[in-house]
């Protein structure tokens, strides 16, 4: 009998594809969903959350005195069939972006799964793959280049341009967190030494993250120096004029 964290393959018929499902238990619903998704990825590495149906089997409870009798949340995660996924066909800008990204990863020789979504002002593609290192590139240089080209393809020569985002399993969020943490550490050094600090060269997108994060800081200001691809951000005391010092990322 399958346990709470076992992965099962369900045969739905001799001529139909195999379905994959898993059940995970955890203290919270979010953690149970995350565990179930991780278990599915052990068998289907490129699966993304948008292709999974989640069913709550047990809502859980806090238990009685001192947590006695506490019941964990149990969630079933079932990979949607290809027909179900295909039913969510996209068109317009999202369809253009999806076709472009699929062609790019195919030409790169990367097996990947691509999911697109859009809002009023933006369209986004999220790529799942076992070969994210090649797709992302050093400091995100490859995925930034793909995103730049995707924006050109999606927007064409229209006047009102939509923001185009290309991500790889949350890479951009993790990178933004790392950059803002670097900015905060550097601010402490700038204030301690009362001298500007030049960070190592970054892409335009990475520099923008630093500038936006510190734009309202009362004690420091930021600006960029150098020429591409060696352009970097300087964090300096607000109103100061000291020469910036380099710092490791």
C-alpha positions in Angstrom: 0.0 0.0 0.0 1.3 3.4 -0.9 2.4 5.6 2.1 1.8 9.3 2.4 4.9 10.3 0.6 4.9 7.5 -2.1 4.7 8.2 -5.8 2.4 6.1 -7.8 1.8 5.5 -11.5 -1.8 5.1 -12.4 -2.5 3.2 -15.6 -5.7 4.7 -17.1 -6.0 2.2 -20.0 -3.9 0.2 -22.4 -3.8 2.9 -25.0 -3.7 5.9 -22.7 -0.7 7.6 -21.2 0.5 6.8 -17.7 -0.6 9.3 -15.1 1.6 10.3 -12.1 0.3 11.2 -8.7 1.8 11.6 -5.3 0.6 12.3 -1.8 2.5 14.4 0.7 1.9 15.4 4.3 3.2 18.4 6.1 2.3 20.9 8.8 0.9 23.5 6.4 -0.9 23.3 3.0 1.9 25.3 1.3 4.6 22.9 2.5 2.5 19.8 1.6 2.0 21.2 -1.9 5.7 21.9 -2.2 6.7 18.4 -1.1 4.3 16.8 -3.5 5.6 18.8 -6.4 9.2 17.9 -5.5 8.2 14.2 -5.5 6.6 14.5 -8.9 9.8 16.0 -10.2 11.8 12.9 -9.2 9.9 11.1 -12.0 9.1 14.0 -14.4 11.9 16.5 -13.8 10.5 19.3 -16.0 7.1 19.4 -14.5 5.9 22.9 -13.4 3.1 23.7 -10.9 0.8 24.9 -13.6 0.6 21.4 -14.9 -0.4 19.8 -11.6 -3.8 19.4 -10.0 -3.8 19.5 -6.2 -6.5 18.0 -4.0 -6.5 18.4 -0.2 -7.2 15.0 1.3 -6.8 16.0 4.9 -7.0 19.6 6.1 -5.1 18.9 9.3 -5.7 20.1 12.8 -3.7 21.6 15.7 -4.7 18.9 18.1 -5.6 19.2 21.7 -3.6 20.1 24.8 0.1 20.5 24.0 -0.6 19.6 20.4 -1.6 16.0 21.2 -3.5 14.4 18.3 -2.2 16.9 15.8 -3.0 15.9 12.2 -0.9 17.0 9.3 -2.2 18.4 6.0 -2.3 15.7 3.3 -2.3 16.7 -0.3 -2.6 14.7 -3.5 -0.7 16.1 -6.5 -1.6 14.6 -9.9 0.2 15.5 -13.1 -2.4 16.6 -15.7 -2.5 14.6 -18.9 -1.1 16.0 -22.2 -4.6 16.6 -23.5 -5.5 18.6 -20.4 -2.3 20.7 -20.7 -2.9 21.2 -24.4 -6.4 22.4 -23.7 -5.0 25.5 -22.1 -3.7 26.7 -25.4 -2.5 30.3 -25.5 -2.7 33.0 -28.2 -1.8 36.6 -28.8 1.5 37.8 -27.2 1.6 34.9 -24.9 1.4 32.5 -27.8 4.2 34.4 -29.7 6.4 34.2 -26.6 5.7 30.5 -26.1 6.6 29.7 -29.7 9.8 31.8 -29.5 11.0 30.3 -26.2 10.3 26.7 -27.4 12.3 27.3 -30.6 15.2 28.8 -28.6 15.5 26.0 -26.1 15.1 23.5 -29.0 18.0 25.1 -30.9 20.1 25.1 -27.8 19.5 21.3 -27.5 17.8 21.7 -24.2 14.8 19.6 -23.1 12.5 22.0 -21.3 8.9 22.7 -20.4 7.6 26.2 -20.9 4.6 27.8 -19.3 3.4 31.3 -20.2 1.1 33.8 -18.5 0.1 37.4 -19.0 -1.3 40.4 -17.3 -2.5 43.8 -18.7 1.0 45.1 -19.1 3.3 42.1 -19.1 3.7 38.6 -20.5 5.9 36.0 -18.8 7.5 32.7 -19.7 8.8 30.3 -17.0 11.1 27.5 -18.2 11.7 24.2 -16.3 14.6 22.0 -17.3 17.3 19.8 -16.0 19.9 21.9 -17.7 19.2 25.4 -16.2 22.9 26.2 -15.9 23.3 26.4 -19.7 20.0 28.2 -20.1 20.8 30.9 -17.4 24.5 31.4 -18.2 27.0 33.2 -16.1 25.3 35.7 -13.8 22.2 35.3 -16.0 23.8 36.6 -19.2 22.1 33.9 -21.4 18.6 34.2 -20.0 18.9 38.0 -20.1 19.8 37.8 -23.8 16.9 35.5 -24.5 14.6 37.9 -22.6 15.9 40.8 -24.7 15.3 39.0 -27.9 11.9 37.8 -26.7 10.8 41.4 -26.0 11.8 42.4 -29.6 9.8 39.5 -31.1 6.7 40.0 -28.9 6.5 43.8 -29.2 7.7 44.3 -32.8 7.4 47.9 -33.8 4.3 48.7 -31.7 4.4 51.9 -29.7 3.0 50.6 -26.5 5.4 48.0 -25.4 4.6 45.2 -23.0 7.1 44.0 -20.5 8.4 40.6 -21.4 9.8 38.4 -18.6 11.7 35.1 -19.2 12.4 33.2 -16.0 13.8 29.7 -15.1 12.2 28.1 -12.1 12.4 31.2 -10.0 15.9 32.2 -10.9 15.1 35.9 -11.2 13.6 36.1 -7.8 16.6 34.3 -6.2 19.0 36.6 -8.1 17.1 39.7 -7.0 17.3 38.6 -3.4 21.0 38.1 -3.7 21.5 41.5 -5.4 19.5 43.4 -2.8 21.4 41.6 0.0 24.7 42.6 -1.7 23.4 46.2 -1.9 22.6 46.2 1.8 26.0 44.9 2.8 27.7 47.4 0.6 25.7 50.3 2.1 27.1 49.3 5.5 30.6 49.4 4.2 30.0 52.8 2.5 28.6 54.3 5.7 31.4 52.8 7.8 34.3 54.0 5.5 32.5 57.1 4.3 33.7 56.2 0.8 32.0 55.1 -2.4 32.2 51.4 -3.4 32.1 50.1 -7.0 30.5 46.7 -7.5 31.7 44.3 -10.1 30.3 44.7 -13.6 26.6 43.6 -14.0 24.0 43.4 -16.7 21.6 46.3 -17.2 18.8 44.3 -15.5 21.0 43.6 -12.4 22.1 47.2 -12.2 18.4 48.3 -12.3 17.7 46.0 -9.3 20.4 47.8 -7.3 19.3 51.3 -8.3 15.7 50.7 -7.5 16.4 49.0 -4.2 18.5 52.0 -3.0 16.8 54.9 -4.8 15.1 56.2 -1.6 17.9 55.4 0.8 18.6 58.6 2.9 22.3 58.1 3.3 23.6 56.7 -0.1 23.1 57.2 -3.8 23.9 55.0 -6.8 25.1 55.6 -10.3 26.6 53.5 -13.1 30.1 53.9 -14.5 32.0 52.2 -17.4 31.0 50.9 -20.8 29.2 47.6 -21.6 29.9 44.8 -20.9 32.0 46.2 -18.0 29.5 48.8 -16.7 29.1 48.6 -12.9 27.1 50.3 -10.1 28.7 52.7 -7.6 27.2 53.0 -4.2 28.4 56.3 -2.6 27.6 58.5 0.4 24.8 60.9 -0.6 26.3 64.1 -1.7 29.9 62.7 -1.3 32.7 63.0 -3.9 35.1 60.3 -2.8 36.6 57.9 -5.4 34.8 54.5 -5.3 36.6 51.4 -4.1 36.0 48.1 -5.8 34.2 45.3 -3.9 33.8 41.6 -4.6 30.3 40.3 -5.3 
